[in-house]
Amino acid sequence: MHPGKPGMSCRLPRAGLAVLAGLMMLSPAVAQCPAPDKTVYLTFDTGHMGTAPLISEVLRKHDVRVTFFAAHERTQTGDGSLGQVWAPWWKERAAEGHAFATHTYAHAYWAGDLPGRAGDDYFRIRPSAGDQQGQTLSWSAAQYCEDLHRASRRLAQLTGQTPLPLFRAPGGKTSPALIKAAQACGYAHVGWAPAGFLGDELPSDKFPNDKLLSQALRQIRGGEVLMAHLGIWSRQDPWAPAVLEPLIVGLKRKGLCFATLRDHPQHRRWIDEQGGPRLDSRLQEKRS
C-alpha cells in the first residue's frame, strides 16, 4: 500500500510499544490541564492528507484537542485539502472541539522582502499549491492578507466556526515586515518550540520513527507548541500514527495534557482582541 494512505498498516516503533504498555496506568487527572506549564499545544499543518484519518482516529481515542493550520494543498485523493472531498473530515473535527487557523490558501512561502511601492510592503512569494504553484511572485501586503483571509473563509465554510486570528507561514519562513503586515490585517504568527519540531518532514533513513519518538519524549516540556503535518510526501516511513499515539501517551504519563491555541497564554489575549464580530466581518468581506 502507498505510504500514508488511509487504511495502511503502521508498526509502532519499539519505544512506542513500551509507552503504550503503560496506557492503562494513566490517571484520569492527567486529562486535566491544571496550569500552562503542564500543557502542550499540538498543532498540525495540512499536507497530502493521507494520514489525516489515522491522525483524527488517534486524537479521538485519546481525547486530545489540537489546532489545525490549513492551506489548500495537493492531496493523495486528487482534491485540495480544503476541497469538497475533505469537507466531511473538517466538519467532524470541528464537532470534536478542535481549533482551526490559516496556513495561507496557496501554501505561499515567503522568500524575501521587496522594496516598498506606494508606501506598501511587498514580498517575494512562492506558492506550492494552486494555479501559480512553483512560480516566484511579487505580492503586496494586501495580497498576502487576502491569501490568509481566503483560507480562513474556507475553513469557516467547512467547519461552521470562525477560525482563530492566527496564522502559520509555510515552512515557518517569515520576516519582521511580513509578520507586521499580517498583524495589520488581524493575524498573529504561530511558530513552534525547538523541541516541538516533531520531525515528520525529515528523511526516514536518517531519522527513523524510533529516534523521533525518543527525542520528543526526552525534550518536550510543558508550555511548548508542537508541530507536525497531515502527511508528508517525501517521508517513506509515515510518522503518523506510528509516533503520534505513543507520543501522546508518553507525554500524558509525564503529567502533561493537551489544549488548543485558544488556551495558549501568549495567544489568548490576541485572540480575544481580534475575535468575535471584528474577525467575522473580515471573513465576510469577500466570499470564496
N, C-alpha and C positions, 0 to 999 in steps of 0.2 A: 504494500500500500504506500502511496506517496506520503513522505513525512509531513506531518501537520494536518492531515485531513481528518475530519470528524470520523469517529469510529475506529481510529488507529489504535494499535496496541502499544503502550509505552511501559517499559520495565522501569520500576523505581530504582534509583541508584542505591548502592549498599548503605550509604549513610542515611538515606531516606527510610529504608526498612527498619533501621534501628530507632529512628524517630517515631515512626508510625506504631512501633511496638508499644510505645507508652501512651498512645492516644486515649485509652480508657482510664488513665490515671489523671486526666485533666480535671481540675476543679471547676464547677460552674462559675465561680467567682472570676476566673480568668477571662471570661467572656465580657466582663465589665471593663470600662475604661476609667479607672479612678483618678488619673492625673495625666497631663500631657507627656510627662517623662516615662509613662508606661504605655504610650500609644504610638503605633506606627501607621503611616499613611501610604497604603499600597495603591499605586496608580498603574494604569495600562494605556499605552498608546495603540492606535489601530495599526494593523499590518495586513497580512494576506488573509486573516480571519479563519484560517484552517483550524487553529486551536481554540477559537472562541467558544464553541460549545463545550469543550472539555474544561476550559477555564471557568466558565459560568457554573458548570456542574460542581467543581471543587469549591467554589465560593459559596454556593448554596448549601452544600454538605456541611461546611464548617461555619456557616452563619457569619460570613465576612462581607463587609461592605467596602467598596473601593471607589475610586474616581477614574472614569474613562475620559481620555483626551482623544477626540475623534477628528479624523480627516477623511476625505472621500478617496481612499486608496484602492488600487487594483487588488482584487482578491482571487482566491483559488476557484471561486464559483463563477468567475467571469463578470460579476457585477462589482460596483464600487462598494466600499464598506459602509457607506451611508445610503446605498440604493435600496430598492424595494425588496430585494431578496433577503436582506438583513433586517428589514423593518420589524418583523415579529421578535427577533432576538433583542433588539434595542428596547422594545416595549416591555418585554419580560424583565429586563434588567432594571428598568425604571420601577416596575411593580415591586421589585425586591428591595428597593431603597438605596440603590447606588446613585452616585452623583456623576455629572457629565460636564465637560468643558471643551472648548475649541482647540484644535491642533492645526489650524488653518484648513481651509477646504481643499486646496490644491497640494497639500503637504509641501508647502512652499519654504524651501531652505533659504535662510539669509546667507548671502555670500559676500557682503560688503556694503559699506555706506557709500553713497554717491554725493557729489556736491549738490547743495540745495538749489532749487529753482523757484523763483517767485515766492521765496520765504518758506517753502515746504521742504521737508526731508524726503530724500529719495534713497532707494536701496537696490542693490543688485540681488535678484531673487531667482532661484532655480526650482521651479515646481517639479515634483517627482510623480505627479498624478494629473489627470485631466488632459485637455487638448494641447496644452503648452508644455507637456512633460518633457524634461531634458533640455529645455531652452533656457538661456540666460536672459533675464528680463530686467527692465528698469521700472520699478514700482514706486509710486509716491506713497507717503504715509497713508493717504486716504485709500489708495488701492489695497494696501496691506490690511488696513482696518476692515475694508469690505470683505476680504477673504476670511478674516476672523469672524465677522458677522455672519457670513454665508454658512459656515459650519455650525455656528450657534443656532441659526434659524432652522437648519435642517434637523439638528438634534431636538429642538423644541417640537418640531413636527413629529418626529419618530417616537419621542418619549412622553409627550404631553407635559413636560416640565420645562421651566426656564433654566437653562444651563447656568453654571456658576460663571461669574465675570472674571474668569481666569483663562490663561492660555499657556500652552507649551509650544515653543518653537521647535519644529522638526530638528532632530539631532541636538537639541538644546543650544543651537547656534544663535546668538544674539549680539547686539551691541547696545551701549547706553542709549543711543539715538532710537534704535528700534523699540526698546523697552519703554522709552518715554512716549513714542508715538502710539504704542498700544495702550498705555495708561491713559492717554488723552482721549481715546475712544472707548475707555471703560474696562480694559483688561490688564490684570497684573500677571506677570510671568511666574511660572512654577517650574523650577528645575528639579533636582533630586540630590540627596546626600551622596557623598563619595561611596559610602558603604551601601547605599541604596541602589547603585547601578547593579542590577541583578545578573547581567552578563549574557542575556539571551541573544544579543547581537554578535557575540564573539564566535570564532570558529570552533566547531565541536572537537576537532582533533587536538587542539591546544588547550581548550577549556571544556573538558567533559562535564556532564551534569553533576557527577560526584564532587568535583572540585568546586563548581559554582555553589552547590548547596552548602558544603562545609565552610566555605569562605563567608557566605552570607550569614549563616548561623553564628559564626565566630565574631563577625564585625558589626552587625546591625545593632543599634541602640535605640531606646525609646526616643520619640520626638522626631524621627527621621522620615523623610519622604522616599519611598521606594519606587522603582520604575522597571516595567517590563512591557512586552508587546503581545498583541493578539495574533502572533505568527510572524516569523522572520524568514524570508525567502532563502537566505544563504545558509541558515543553520541546518546541518544534516541530521543531528540528533535533537529532536524537538525538546525545548526547555520545559514546556507545559504539556501535560500536568506532572511530568516526572519529578521536577524540582518544586513546583508550586505547592503541592499538597504537603510533603514533608517540611517545607519551609514554614508554612502556616502553623502546622502542628508544633514544630520546634520553637518558633517564636512565642507561641502561646505557653509552652512549657517553661519558657524563661520568664513568664509573668507579663508578657506584652499582649496588647489587644489591638484591634484594627478599627480605624474610623475613616470616613471620607474627609476631603479637604474642607467641607463645611465646618468642621470642628477644629481645624488647624489654628493654633493661636495667632500665627503670623498673618494668615489669610482671612480669618473670620471678620476682622474689622473692615477690611476692604470689601468683602462680600456684603456685609451689612450696609455699607455706604453706597455700593453700586447696585444692589439688588432691588427687587420689587418693581414698582411701576417704571422707574428710570430705565432699567435694563429691558423690561418688556417692550417699552416704546422704541428702543433702539432696534430690537429684533423685528419689529413690525414695520420699520422704515421701508424695507424692500423685501418682498417675498421671493423665495427661490422659485 
